[in-house]
């Protein structure tokens, strides 16, 4: 079936008009294709990473090497998804109880035209993991299309999300992504 924009149009989950390269904290969830448990298993409330899960963790931790304006906060690799908080540009994001202001500016490119947006960070992460899978396994469809993101707007929200990430392995059997 060929692409037909009238029936295949997907509604964007992104905040309309928001500049995803601006300073802020973002909660990200990336899921595997068909929620396949590719990265390990939960054992007694702890995530036991397999080799692929270790590569996922390594690729996630490498994001700041490619995007120096970024720091990584809490994250967890689960059997079929990754949760993490990415902070762009500042270390105290969310402590001011404010709503992020939309920006009409176009994202500023990094050297060699690389985008600074959250989308480009997630895309690079997914590409790195996919390359490893394709070179080392017979799995070619690693990730579901797109990803979930949430702009963290204040310290209270940040703390709740951080706790959710930290305790995700203990709640695995009641998790939305449990298979």
C-alpha positions in Angstrom: 0.0 0.0 0.0 1.4 3.4 -0.9 1.4 6.4 1.4 -1.8 8.4 1.3 -1.7 11.5 3.4 -5.5 11.6 3.9 -5.6 8.3 5.6 -2.1 7.8 6.9 -1.8 11.1 8.6 -0.4 10.7 12.1 -1.2 13.3 14.8 2.0 14.7 16.3 2.4 14.3 20.1 4.8 17.2 20.2 3.8 20.5 21.8 2.9 22.7 18.8 5.3 25.6 18.3 7.7 24.5 21.0 11.5 24.7 20.3 12.8 21.3 21.4 16.4 22.5 21.3 15.8 25.1 24.1 17.0 24.6 27.7 14.8 22.3 29.7 14.3 18.8 31.1 12.6 16.2 29.0 11.2 12.7 30.0 11.8 10.3 27.2 10.4 6.8 26.6 11.6 4.7 23.6 10.0 1.3 23.0 11.1 -1.7 21.0 9.3 -2.8 17.9 6.2 -4.8 18.9 7.4 -4.4 22.5 9.8 -7.3 22.0 11.8 -8.0 25.2 15.3 -7.5 23.6 17.3 -6.0 26.4 17.2 -8.5 29.2 14.8 -9.5 31.9 13.5 -8.4 35.3 14.9 -10.7 38.1 13.7 -10.1 41.7 12.8 -6.5 40.9 16.0 -5.7 39.2 16.8 -5.3 35.5 19.3 -8.0 34.3 20.8 -6.6 31.1 21.8 -9.0 28.4 24.5 -8.0 25.9 22.0 -6.0 23.8 20.8 -4.2 26.9 24.4 -3.3 27.8 24.8 -1.8 24.3 21.5 0.2 24.8 22.9 1.5 28.1 26.2 2.4 26.5 24.5 4.2 23.6 22.3 6.1 26.0 25.2 7.2 28.2 27.0 8.4 25.0 24.4 11.0 24.1 26.4 13.8 25.8 29.4 12.9 23.7 27.5 13.9 20.6 25.4 16.6 22.2 27.7 18.5 24.7 24.9 20.8 25.8 23.1 17.8 27.4 23.3 16.1 30.7 21.6 12.8 31.4 19.7 12.3 34.6 17.8 9.2 35.8 17.3 6.5 33.2 16.6 2.8 33.1 16.8 0.2 30.4 13.9 -2.2 30.7 13.3 -5.5 28.7 11.4 -3.6 25.9 11.8 0.1 26.5 14.1 2.8 27.9 13.0 5.6 30.2 15.3 8.6 30.7 15.5 12.3 31.6 17.6 14.4 29.3 18.4 17.9 30.5 19.4 20.5 27.8 21.5 23.5 28.6 21.0 23.9 32.4 21.3 21.8 35.5 18.4 23.3 37.6 15.6 22.9 35.1 12.2 22.5 36.6 12.9 24.3 39.9 11.1 27.5 38.9 7.5 26.2 38.4 7.1 27.7 35.0 5.7 26.6 31.7 8.2 26.4 28.9 7.8 29.2 26.4 7.2 28.3 22.8 9.8 29.7 20.4 9.5 30.8 16.9 13.2 30.4 16.4 14.5 27.6 14.3 16.9 25.3 16.1 20.5 26.3 16.0 22.6 23.8 14.2 25.7 22.3 15.7 28.9 21.9 13.8 28.4 20.2 10.4 24.7 21.0 10.5 23.7 18.6 13.2 20.4 19.5 14.9 20.3 20.1 18.7 16.7 19.0 19.2 15.5 16.2 21.5 14.3 14.4 18.3 17.8 14.4 16.9 19.2 13.0 20.1 16.7 10.2 20.3 17.2 9.5 16.6 21.0 9.2 17.1 20.5 6.9 20.0 18.1 4.6 18.1 20.5 4.6 15.1 23.4 3.5 17.3 21.5 0.6 18.9 20.0 -0.4 15.5 23.4 -0.6 13.9 24.7 -2.9 16.6 21.6 -5.1 16.3 22.0 -5.4 12.6 25.7 -6.2 12.8 25.4 -8.7 15.6 21.9 -10.3 15.4 19.3 -11.2 12.9 17.0 -8.5 14.3 16.5 -5.6 12.0 13.4 -3.9 13.3 14.5 -2.8 16.8 12.4 0.2 17.6 8.8 1.3 17.3 8.2 4.4 15.3 8.6 7.6 17.2 9.0 7.9 21.0 7.2 9.5 23.9 8.4 12.7 25.4 7.2 15.0 28.1 8.5 18.4 28.9 9.2 18.5 32.7 7.8 21.8 33.9 8.8 22.0 37.6 10.8 20.4 40.4 7.8 18.4 41.7 7.1 16.8 38.3 10.9 16.1 38.0 11.0 14.3 41.3 7.9 12.2 40.5 9.3 11.2 37.1 12.7 10.4 38.6 11.1 8.1 41.2 9.0 6.5 38.5 12.1 5.7 36.5 14.0 4.4 39.6 11.2 2.1 40.7 10.2 0.9 37.2 11.9 -2.5 37.5 10.1 -3.2 40.8 6.7 -2.5 39.2 7.4 -4.5 36.0 4.5 -6.9 36.2 2.0 -4.0 36.5 3.8 -1.8 34.0 2.1 -0.5 30.9 4.8 -2.0 28.7 4.9 -5.5 30.4 4.7 -8.4 28.0 
